[in-house]
Amino acid sequence: MQLGIIGLGRMGGNIARRLMGKGHEIVAYDQNTQAVDALTRDGASGAKSLTELVANLAKPRAVWVMLPAGEATETTIMALAEVMDADDVIIDGGNSFYKDDIRRARTLREQAIHYVDVGTSGGVWGLERGYCMMVGAERAIFERLDALFDSLAPGYGTIERTQGRHAPDDRAERGYIHAGPVGAGHFVKMVHNGIEYGLMQAYAEGFDIMKTKSSPALPEEERFELDLADIAEVWRRGSVVSSWLLDLTAQALAGDDRLDNFTGAVADSGEGRWTIDAAVEQGVPTPVLANALFSRFRSRQENTYADRLLSAMRFGFGGHVEPPK
């Protein structure tokens, strides 16, 4: 299948490479010409403008926009729509706010252009592991693009199949779903990231408790010099709290259990805030997720070992660097 990709950063470039590895044809554009040149050397066709990218795609076209949520995505999608035709598809695979998706789809519908929002999880490891995808789209358009999603998804892998599950559609087990109409994909991904905040905070706080167990403020017989790297490692082996985030924690601690390479200033990229906004709108109590978000705010004023561990996890799965102090 042929696909245009705009934005060849940490995820966009790897999405393109994974698709090319599965036999799809990629036409790529990025303002960074070096990124385009690198992908061209790997087998893609490069474009020097949006117009050239669209011209090099056969109708009905599909173009995947993989840019940071906000103004860059908004202006690119609107500019792209100016050079596309009826029945073409624009895919936003970033972390856009789901209400923006609904608004954009309504606007593009006037030009008979289809809009798809894909909540994409997998970070910098997606090229190798595959991407978990939550897709918001018209059902027919989702089916039109199915070959792309199937190639990007992890597949069954080594995960045991869920006992008692007898769903007629196995795509969820292979790593992607049609979440619902436009907006549903990014809404589900938004909540996914809100939950991620809470999980990360729980690990970080737990390890902070163990880190400070050697404090001289405690009675001597109650002080323990705990090996946090060993604890993270043993928890990976059969523990009920094992997870990919714990794998990343173990990896970070194996390299430097003091985490001196991290300041502990933890950024939030928007989805956590939007999740709490949705909880307020819907009257759903989310004390864990809210506190995890507020802890990130606090981390930019004073840092703890827990904050450094959060930064290490974020760097591990997404290559996220710490915000400047």
Disulfide bonds with the S-S distance in Angstrom:
none
